[in-house]
Amino acid sequence: MSDQHDQTDAGLSRRNFLRTATTAAVGATVASPFEAIPGLHAAGSDEIRVGVIGCGGRGSGAIRNILQAAEGVRIVAMGDAFEDRLTKSVESLTKRLGSQFDVPKDRQFVGLDAYEKVLAQDINYVILATPPGFRPMHIKAAVAAGKHVFAEKPVCVDVAGARTNLESFEEIRKKGLSLVAGTQYRHFVPYIEVMKRIKDGSIGDLVAGQCYYNAGELWSHERQPQWTDLEYQLRNWYYYTYFSGDHLVEQAVHNVDAMVWAFGAAPVGAVATGGRQVRTDPLFGHIYDHFTVDYEFADGSHCMMMCRQQEGADNKVANEFVGTKGRAFVLPKYYITGDRPWKLDQTVETRLDNAYVQEHAALISSIRAGKPLNELKQVNETSVAAILGREAAYTGKALTREELMASEQSLMPEKLEWGPMAIPPVAMPGETTL
Ligand SMILES: NC(=O)c1ccc[n+]([C@@H]2O[C@H](COP(=O)([O-])OP(=O)(O)OC[C@H]3O[C@@H](n4cnc5c(N)ncnc54)[C@H](O)[C@@H]3O)[C@@H](O)[C@H]2O)c1
């Protein structure tokens, strides 16, 4: 149903790209184009025993990625809200993977409490790949259970979730655990190479930027008569801000992350517009289908972030950063113009698949070396920056990060029960408040 890759080449719609990516991903075997990390031959207590919570497109993809990342890894437990999703994933992976995939029936868990059961197993590494609204709660529980965490992006959809994550960040540190986030570009050599040069002053001082995630529509599921409102919404989680964060937070967060990385700080304010232009059917819940955000940084520099999910419109997924001495281009090509021109060596791998493996390699490496890696604060900053843009558009207000973080915003329903669940109205600038 869903994807292995968020990011696309500019010319591909996410939907088409996903089809290609999923075929490539599912067709792959454990034999990997990547070397296992040198010096890491796991055995005994060195074994990475993985539990997976959320077994859709990305959770299933991450299982393949981690098995390519290092030796001595075993997938031992899985959980999902829905039995059919879990079964589909288990059956497909059983056919394709060897003995490293070791998830018998008694280590398969279904339901909204499946995460507790997965965390209660003898695992030391958990992959969190449910809809993002659940992420802060699942990270907190995983850390309380003493597990190392791979947390898909974004890591929160509201202020309450961001606060929970900051507490978890400290807990992770205190316990000497590691957490790597699914903002995979942080582990992607082409991005790293350009960012290194931006930091080295190759384009002078950053004064502006333009980031784009203009792509097509995603999947949706027709209502089945036996589904309650909650089941319907959860199977179509993308279209509910409390589950997904809206597409600026769920999808364009990759570009927001590139921006935060390049500017070296989170934005302090945002002015934004957005709305529902094409995707107006109630089938698509209450999220927007386009946003444009003008982010402002503490030194007065600005970065524009534009994103849409509209079929038939031109796609563009790219980042450009403007400095006093040049410009840096990050995706789909990697180069710098100006005083110190540069372009990425052609021998560098630009397929994103590498990054999906590298992020697990980095996490495993940190665990085995006893050198904790904790990316939670960084990805939380990025997620908050995306939320800031969304809320500036939803409310129509020029919003500061300080105002946002001072609010008590908490979007996730307190209690989820398999029954009726109203759909909130579409946010209306001038009426909607934080
Ligand atoms: N890094 C990337 O490039 C990338 C790409 C795709 C998705 N993602 C992220 O991965 C996450 C999952 O996305 P996806 O595309 O795999 O979606 P998906 O719908 O394919 O999978 C989500 C799974 O979680 C299950 N689920 C829902 N609520 C749950 C709960 N409370 N407990 C347990 N299981 C639950 C669903 O039934 C489903 O099987 C999202 O955060 C998304 O943003 C990241």
The ligand as an SDF file (V2000), in Angstrom:
LIG
                    3D

 44 48  0  0  0  0  0  0  0  0999 V2000
   11.9600    7.7070    5.4200 N   0  0  0  0  0  0  0  0  0  0  0  0
   11.2050    7.5580    4.3680 C   0  0  0  0  0  0  0  0  0  0  0  0
   11.5820    7.8160    3.2390 O   0  0  0  0  0  0  0  0  0  0  0  0
    9.8040    7.0490    4.5540 C   0  0  0  0  0  0  0  0  0  0  0  0
    9.0960    6.5190    3.4760 C   0  0  0  0  0  0  0  0  0  0  0  0
    7.7990    6.0760    3.6900 C   0  0  0  0  0  0  0  0  0  0  0  0
    7.2300    6.1650    4.9400 C   0  0  0  0  0  0  0  0  0  0  0  0
    7.9460    6.6960    5.9720 N   0  0  0  0  0  0  0  0  0  0  0  0
    7.3560    6.8250    7.3060 C   0  0  0  0  0  0  0  0  0  0  0  0
    7.1150    5.5290    7.8390 O   0  0  0  0  0  0  0  0  0  0  0  0
    5.9350    5.5380    8.6180 C   0  0  0  0  0  0  0  0  0  0  0  0
    4.9670    4.4910    8.0680 C   0  0  0  0  0  0  0  0  0  0  0  0
    4.6500    4.8140    6.7350 O   0  0  0  0  0  0  0  0  0  0  0  0
    4.2150    3.6780    5.6860 P   0  0  0  0  0  0  0  0  0  0  0  0
    4.3370    4.2920    4.3510 O   0  0  0  0  0  0  0  0  0  0  0  0
    4.9300    2.4240    5.9840 O   0  0  0  0  0  0  0  0  0  0  0  0
    2.6790    3.5190    6.0430 O   0  0  0  0  0  0  0  0  0  0  0  0
    1.7990    2.1820    5.9550 P   0  0  0  0  0  0  0  0  0  0  0  0
    0.3920    2.5940    6.0780 O   0  0  0  0  0  0  0  0  0  0  0  0
    2.2080    1.3790    4.7730 O   0  0  0  0  0  0  0  0  0  0  0  0
    2.2330    1.4040    7.2440 O   0  0  0  0  0  0  0  0  0  0  0  0
    1.8790    1.7870    8.5570 C   0  0  0  0  0  0  0  0  0  0  0  0
    1.4810    0.5220    9.2980 C   0  0  0  0  0  0  0  0  0  0  0  0
    1.2710    0.8490   10.6700 O   0  0  0  0  0  0  0  0  0  0  0  0
    0.1190    0.1380   11.1110 C   0  0  0  0  0  0  0  0  0  0  0  0
   -0.4040    0.8480   12.2750 N   0  0  0  0  0  0  0  0  0  0  0  0
   -1.2050    1.9390   12.3150 C   0  0  0  0  0  0  0  0  0  0  0  0
   -1.3900    2.3270   13.5840 N   0  0  0  0  0  0  0  0  0  0  0  0
   -0.7020    1.4510   14.3740 C   0  0  0  0  0  0  0  0  0  0  0  0
   -0.5190    1.3100   15.7560 C   0  0  0  0  0  0  0  0  0  0  0  0
   -1.0350    2.1920   16.6230 N   0  0  0  0  0  0  0  0  0  0  0  0
    0.2220    0.2790   16.2110 N   0  0  0  0  0  0  0  0  0  0  0  0
    0.7600   -0.6200   15.3530 C   0  0  0  0  0  0  0  0  0  0  0  0
    0.6080   -0.5500   14.0140 N   0  0  0  0  0  0  0  0  0  0  0  0
   -0.0960    0.4910   13.5350 C   0  0  0  0  0  0  0  0  0  0  0  0
   -0.8060    0.1390    9.9060 C   0  0  0  0  0  0  0  0  0  0  0  0
   -1.7880   -0.8550    9.9840 O   0  0  0  0  0  0  0  0  0  0  0  0
    0.1840   -0.0880    8.7710 C   0  0  0  0  0  0  0  0  0  0  0  0
    0.3770   -1.4500    8.4850 O   0  0  0  0  0  0  0  0  0  0  0  0
    5.4170    6.9720    8.5630 C   0  0  0  0  0  0  0  0  0  0  0  0
    5.8990    7.6950    9.6500 O   0  0  0  0  0  0  0  0  0  0  0  0
    6.0210    7.5320    7.3020 C   0  0  0  0  0  0  0  0  0  0  0  0
    6.1950    8.9260    7.3600 O   0  0  0  0  0  0  0  0  0  0  0  0
    9.2230    7.1100    5.7970 C   0  0  0  0  0  0  0  0  0  0  0  0
  1  2  1  0
  2  3  2  0
  2  4  1  0
  4  5  1  0
  4 44  2  0
  5  6  2  0
  6  7  1  0
  7  8  2  0
  8  9  1  0
  8 44  1  0
  9 10  1  0
  9 42  1  0
 10 11  1  0
 11 12  1  0
 11 40  1  0
 12 13  1  0
 13 14  1  0
 14 15  2  0
 14 16  1  0
 14 17  1  0
 17 18  1  0
 18 19  2  0
 18 20  1  0
 18 21  1  0
 21 22  1  0
 22 23  1  0
 23 24  1  0
 23 38  1  0
 24 25  1  0
 25 26  1  0
 25 36  1  0
 26 27  1  0
 26 35  1  0
 27 28  2  0
 28 29  1  0
 29 30  1  0
 29 35  2  0
 30 31  1  0
 30 32  2  0
 32 33  1  0
 33 34  2  0
 34 35  1  0
 36 37  1  0
 36 38  1  0
 38 39  1  0
 40 41  1  0
 40 42  1  0
 42 43  1  0
M  CHG  2   8   1  16  -1
M  END
$$$$
